[in-house]
Amino acid sequence: MHYEFSLNSHKAMINFTARYCETHEQLLESKGFKRVLLAYIKSLKKRSSNVYINVKDGIGEIDDDKLSDYVIYIVKLLLIMDRKAILKFNDDYSFILNNDNLLVHFIDGLYSFWRRLERYTIVYNNSTNQGLENMSFIDANTKFSKLIKDTYRKIKENIEGQKPKVYRQLPAGGNVGLILNNYSWNIPEEYECLAAIPFIDTVSIETPFIIYPKRNTRDGIFSETFQNPLSNCEINNENWFCFPAKVGKLLAFIYFHKDFISHGISLCNLFELARKEEYINKTPDIVYVFGVKEDNNSLRTIFYDDIKNGIMVGYINYSEEIDYFGYMKKMTLTLHNLIVIKHGCIPIHGAMVNILTKDNKSANIIIMGDSGAGKSESLEAFRELGEDYISDMTIIFDDMGFVKLNGENMPLGYGTEIGAFVRLDDLEPGYAFKEIDRSIFMNPDKINARLVMPVTSYNDVIKGYPIDIFVYANNYEDGNKLEFFKSAEEALPTFRSGSRFAKGTTTEEGLVTSYFANPFGPVQRKVETDKLLVKYMDEFFKLGVKVGQIRTCLGIPGKEKSGPKEAAKELLEIVKHL
């Protein structure tokens, strides 16, 4: 991104390296200000706003570009003197300056329009032009935000002729700041199209960060292709970024088009951002390319096992249909799971927690289930109910992990993510507000509203915990809240079927099944996974792991809140007697 400013799909990107505004005048004379002003004028025109109609009636028929120049000149005057002083020496702008109420509405609307945009500030660490030089990254964002607020307040004060009585310290600069670097990695010939795409080195987020993607559910499963989709791929590196992620113990390069930057940035609340020394001149385990523009209009959500280069490749072409974080998260996890299956590990779609009781007992619990089964909700209810009994709860994984047999055939649980992608609808009222200072909210006003928040540390994700309890989250049946199976043969049908009542997290409806409750790897490698499932289930019973099912009732109307709580009570009683 060599241009100083871009505005597209309600996303504004400000390149501090190309230009950094330090004064009111620089701000109002920048290309970015004019682009935002023109976009605001067009939005007023599109909805036939009275503000737009009254301005045009007063100043006559001029096009939007001339109108923006007209406004820029007025606001530049209002920076140095008040409205009445301008009228004394220049009556060319008497209509708009005499109508102070209309002018205030216009300026307030412009400021609100800017603040409703997703705003990204970008610094390239390896070059400087007229922009940011020796100023620190965080200070630069803070000062830029202050500059915008001060400019707005000064103009408004000179319109109204008085200072405001209330100052609201709202973030007005970038919601997100990025430091980018062009690092080299051990890139095979087939991946040359990715060579010039910059890596995200550092991220700064003004939380809560609220985004409004066009989709709220994910559809279908990811299918395999037997030809590398990147071999003849054409990508304009000006429009792309790479998020180098640590997915469990694997290294993933997640490339995304700038139109999906809000999803790419949300990854920082979900996966540990790798440090440069962990990927420079290295070959990643995973390469995922999200949002390639191509002539083919049909949606392709595919993966390719590049055995020659030892890379698992994910590929999704550009479409509004993929404007949902689930496509970015779940494909990444699918690629991870395909690799761990190869290595003889079994991927688990579920949640795992380590519990330390106040009498110094330890328990490690896995609750397995597909999207909306109630695994996360049960653990949160468990946390609330266990305050008097539980000393510490450490989340190992909240959505996807894997189990590996160590040298002594002891099954250990590992995670993949440091964060959680949680449905707001199923959380206790007020829970989201407790986490608001760290969260990224997605479509909070719609069904299947989500938040992405950090929940654990990377060290805990990769540590490896022995398993005491392994239960399947049954969200569609009422009955005994917790029951345990007597043998692997009795347990296997429940875990294989992966039954659940769909909760609106995908386009599925009603009672549905998915092999091993995991369409992200096990479905694509069913034969290999089933052999591992039988092997691991036998080991669980040999070693005395308690294997059963927990009835969360999350899919039963009226029990969305009480079901997980009642199930958690039963689980807590078991933990007390381990």
N, C-alpha and C positions, 0 to 999 in steps of 0.2 A: 504494500500500500504506500505508494510514493506521493499520491495526492494528499493535500492537507485536510480535506474534509469530504465525507460522503454521507448521503442521506437516502435511505432506501428501506421500504417496508417498516416504517416507524423506528428505524435504527439509525442513530447518528454516530459516525465515527470521526473522531478528531485526532489527527496525526500531530502530536506535539513535536515530533522530530522535524517535520516539514515547516511547521509554524507554531509558535507559542505566544499567545497574546498576554501582555503584562499590563496594558493600560486600557482604559475605556475606549479610547479612540481606535486602538488596534483591533479591539473586539468588534466595534461597529463597522469598521472598514474591511473586515475579513470576508472571504468568500463564504465561509460557513454561516455567518450571520445573515447574509443575503439569501442563501439557500433556505435557511429555516424560515425567514420572513416570507419568502415567496411561497413556500409550502403552507404556511399559516394562512396567507391571503387566499390561496386556492381552496383551502379547506372551508374558509368563510364563504367563498363564492359557491362552492359545491352545495352547501346546505342553505344557501340564500339567506345568510345571516343579516339581521337588521344592521349590525355594525358595518358590514361590507356595503350594504345598500346605501346607508346614510353617508358614508365616506365618499362613495362614488357620486352620489347626488350633489354633494357639496363641492367637489373639486373638478367635476366634469368627466367626460369619457376619455380615460387613458387606459392603456393596457396594464396588465399586472406587473410587468417589469418596471415600467415608469412609476407605477404606484409604489413599488418597493423603494425606488430611489427617492421618491418624495418623502416617504416615511423615514428613511435613513437620515436624510438631511434634517428633518424636524427633530429627531431624537438626538442628533449630534448637537444641535442648538440647545436642546433641553439639558444637556450635560453641563453647560457652562453658564446658563442663566435661566431664570424662571419664565413661565409662560407670559406673564404680563410685561416683563421687560422686553421680550422678543417682539410683542405686538407694538411696542412704542416705536421701534425703528424699522419694522418690516411688516407690512400688512398683506404680503403675498399669500401668507398662510393663515389669514384671519379666520376663515371658516372653521378649520380644524382646531385652531388654538382658542377660539372663542367658545367652542363646544367642549369644555373640559371634561364633562361626563362621558362623552363619546370617546375622547382621547384616552381617558383612564380605562374604559372598557376594552379598547383596542390593545393597550399596553399590558393590562392584566391577562387578557386572552392570549397574547403572544408568549408571555412568561409561562402561563399554564400549559400552553401547547408544547413548549420546549421541555418542560418538566415531565410531561407525559411520554415523551420519547424515551426509548432505551438509549442511553448515552455511554459511549465507549471512548476512552482516551488511550492513545497508543504511543509508545516510545520504542524506537529501534535502538538497541544498545550499541550497535556497531557503526553508527554514522550519525552525524548532526549537520543540519543545514542552517536555516534561519530560525530554527525552533529551539527546543529545550537543549541546554548544554550542561551546565554544572549543577543545576538545581536538583535536589533529590526528588525521586519519583513521587513519594507520598506528599511532600510539600507542594509539588507542582499541581497535583490534583486539588489539594486544599486551597491553594491560592487562586486557581482557576475558578473554583466554586464561589469563592469570596468575591472575585472580580465580577462574575455574573450577577450575584445578589446585590452588590454595591451599585452596579450600573443600573439595574432595575429600580432600586430604591431612590437613587439620585434623580433619575428621570421622573419617577412618580412624584417625588417631593417637589420638583420644579413645576409640575403640572398643577398640583394641589396647593402649593404655597405653604406647606407646613410639614413638619416631620411626623412620621407615624408614632403612635403610642404603644403599639405591639409589634415586636420583631419576632418573626417565626424563622428559626434557623433550619430551614429545609435544605437538603442537598440539592444544589443547582448545577454542579459541574458534571463530571462523569459518574454514572452509577458504578461503572467498572473501569479500572485502569489496568493496562497490560504493558509489560516490558517484553519485547520480542527480540529474538536472536536468530541469526542464520548459522546454525551449527551443521557440521557434516556428520553423516553416519555411514556405516558400512553398507552402501546402497547397491543392490544388484541391478543389472542392466534393465530388467523388466520394470523397475520402480523409478526410472529416471524422471518421469513426469512429476514426481514429488520432491525432487532434489532442491528446488529453490524456495520451497514453502517455509516460512519462518516458524520457529518453535516458540511457544509461550514459555517464558522464563519465570515471570513473576505475575501474580494477580492480586489486585486490590479491589474489594467489593464494598460498596456502601449498602449495608443490609438494614432493613429487609429490602431485597431486590424483587420486584414484582414484574412478571412478564405475562404476555397474553398470546401464546401460540395459537395457530389456527385450528389445531386438532386437540382432542382431549382423550383419545383412545388409540390403541395400537391394534393392527389387524394381521392375522395370518402368522405363518412361521417362516423362518429363514431357510432357503433352499440351497442345495449345493450345485455349483457349476464346476466343470472339469477343464476350464480354460481360464487362465489368469485374466481377470477383467481389466487389469492395469497395463497389460502388454502394449496396447495401442491407444491408451487413454490420453486425451488432451486436456490439460488443466492450466488455467491462467493463475499463476502463483500470486498475482496482485489481490485476488479475491479469496485467498485461502489461509488458514492457520492450522498449526499442529499442536495438539495437547498431548505431551508425553506423560502417560499415566502408568502407575504401578497397580496392576490388577492382580491382587494377591501377590504371588511371587513372580509374576510375569510382567514383562515390559511391553506396553502397547503404545503405538503411535496412532493417535486418533485425529485424522485430518477432516476438516469441515469447511464448507463454503460460508462466506461471511453472512449470508442471509439467515444462517442457522446459528449465528454466534451466541445467541442467548442460551441455546442448549449446550454448545461447546463450553461456555463459561460455567454453566451449572455443574459440569464434571468436577470442578475443583471442590465442591461440597460432597462429592461422591467417591472419587478416587484420589489417592495420594499423587500429587504432582511430582514427577521424577526430577531429580537434580541433574544438571548438565553432565557431571562426571559419570552419571549412571547410564547415559545414552550416547555421548559423543563417541564416534567411531565404533559403535556397537550395532549389532543386528537385532531388531526387536523380535519378540515372539509373535506379536500381533500387529498388523497394519489394517486400519479401518478407514475407509474413504467415504464420507457422508455428504451427498449432495452434488454429484457430478452432472453437469448439464450435457445432455446428449440428444441426438435427433429422435431417438426412440422415446415415445411419449408414455409407454406402458411402464409401470413401476417395477423396478427390479431390486429385490432385497436378497442378495446372494452371498455365499462364502466360497472360498477356494482354498484347498489344502496344498500349499506350495511346498511339497516335500523336498524338492531340490535345494531351496534356500532356507528351509526350516522356518517358514513364516505362515501363519494362518491369516488369510486375507478376508476382510469383509468389505462389501461394496453396496451402496444404495445410491441410485440416481436421483437427480433433482426433481422434487415434486412437493406441492403443498400438502399432499397426503402424509408426508413424513415429518410435518412440523409438530412433532410431539416428542418429548424427551425420552419416552419409552423406546423409541427406535434406536436412539443413540446408546442408551444404557444396555438394552437387552441384546443387541447385536454384539457389543463388546463382551458381554458375559457369555454369549453363545460361543464366541471364538475362544475365550478362556476355557470353557468346559470341554470343547472338542480336544483341546490340547491335554487337559488333565486326564481325560478318558484314555488317550493314547499312552499316558504314563501310568495307567493302572489305578487311578484314583476315581472315586465316584462323586460326581457333582450333586450338591444338595440345594434345591430351591426351597429356602426356608430361613429360619432365624436360629442363631445359637447364642447362648448366654452363659457366662461363668458367674456363679453365685457364691458368695462367702457369707455364712451366717454369723450372728453375733456370738454363738458359742464355738466359732472357729471351724465349722464344717464347710466343705466345698462341694459344689455340685455343678456339673456341666450338662446343659439341656439343649437339645435340638428339637425345634418344632418345624416340621416339613409341610409344605403346601404350596399350591399354585397361587397366582395373583388373587387377592381378595379372600383368601381362606381364613385369615384371622391370626396369622402367626405373629406379626408385629403387634397387633392389638392385644393379644394374650400376654405377651411379654411386658407391655406397658401396664396392663392391669396387674400383672404379677408384681411389678415394681411398686405400684401404689399400695397394694394390699400387704406387701411384705415389709413395710417400713419399720415395724416393731420387731421384726425377726431377722431381716436381712441387713447385713453390714455394708456389703458392696455388691453391685451388679456390673459386670463388664460385658459389653456386647462384642461378640466375636464376628458375627455377620448378621445383617438385618434382612437380606434378601437372597444372597447367593454365596455358597461356600463349597467346600469339598472335604471329603474324608479320605485320609491316606493311612495305610498300614505302615507302621514303623518297622524297624528290623526285628522286633519281637512280636510281630503281628498284632500290636496294640493299635486300635483305630484312633486317630487323632483328627480333630476338627480344625479347619483353617477357614479364614474369610477371604473375601475379594475386595470389599469396599470399606471405606472409612465413614461412609454416610448412609442415609436412608432416603428413599423416594416414597413418601408416605401419603396416603389418601386422607385429606382433611375431614371428609364425611364420617369416617369411622373412628376418629380420635375423640377423646373426652373434650367437652366444651372447655375452652380456655387453654388447652394444651398447646395449640399453635402459638398463642400469644406468649407463653413461657419461653418459646424458642425463637421468637420473632427477631431477636437481635442477631441471629446467626443464619437465618433461613432465606432460601430463594423460593418464592411463591409462584405457582403457575395456575392461571385462570382461577383465582380464589372465589369468583362469583358463579362458577359453573359446577355441574355434576362431575364427579371424579376430579375435583380440585386437588392439587398436589402441592407438597413442599419438599424441597431437598435440603437436608441439614446434616452436618457432621455429627456422628454419634459415638465414634470410638477412635482409638489411635492405631496407626499402621503397625506398630510393634505388637499390639494385641491381635491384629488380623493375621499376622504371619507366625505367631508364636507356636501354635499347635496345642490343643487342649484334649485330654482324654474325654470320652463320652460316657455319661452315667445314664441319661434318659434320652430316648429317641422316639418321638411321637409324631403321628400324622395329624394334621389339622383338618378335621371334618367340620365343614361349615354349614352342611345341609341337613343334618339329622339332629333330632333332640334325643335325650336319653341320658345314660350315665356319662357324666362329663369327662371321665378318664377311665380307660380300661387298657389292660396289658395283655399281649398275646403270649401264648405258652410255647410257641415254636416258630421257627423261620417259615415253615410251610403254611402256618396259620396267618402269619403277618404279610407274606409276599403279595397276595391278591389285593389287599388294601393299598399298599404302596405302589404296586404296578398300575392300578387303575387310575390313580390320580384324580379321583372324582371331586368336584366342587360345584357350588352354585355360583354362577358368574355374577360378579358384583359391579360390572360396568367399567372395569379397567381395560377391557378389550371390547371388540364388537360382538363377542359371544353373549348368548342369553340362555337362562335356565340352567338345568343340571348338565354339566359337560365333563368330559374326561380328557386327560392328557397323560401319556405314558410317564410314569414315575413323577407326575405333577411337575414336569420340567420340559417344556418345549424348546429349551435353549441348550441343545447339545445332546441329551439323552434321546430325544425323539429322532434326531438326525443320525445317531449311532446306536440304534435300539439293540442290535444283536450284541455288540461289544458291552453296552451298559448292562444288559440283562445278566450276562455272565458275571460281571462285577457285583451286581446287586445280590445275586445268590451267594457269592463268596463272602461279601461283607455282612450280609444278614446272618449267615452261619457263624461268623466270628463274633457278632454282637451277642448272640445267645450263648456261645461258648464262654465268653468273658463276663457274662452276667449283666450286660447292658439291658436296662428296662425298655422294651420295645412295645409300643401301643398306639392308641389314637386318643386325641383330645377333641371333644365336641365344642367348638367355639360358638356354634349357632349364628355366626355372623351373616349367613345368607337367609336366616329365618326372620320374616317381618316382626318387628317389635322386640327382637332379642339382640339387635346389633350392638348395644352397649352392655346389657346384662349378661349375655352369653359368654364373652371373653372373661368377664369378671368371675363368673361362677366356675368356669374352667380353670382359671388361675388359682382360685381357692383350693380346688382339688389337687392341683399340681404342687402348691405350697405345702400341703399336708404330707405329700410323698417326700418332698425335700427334707422336711423336718425329721423324717425317720430313716433317711439314708445312712 
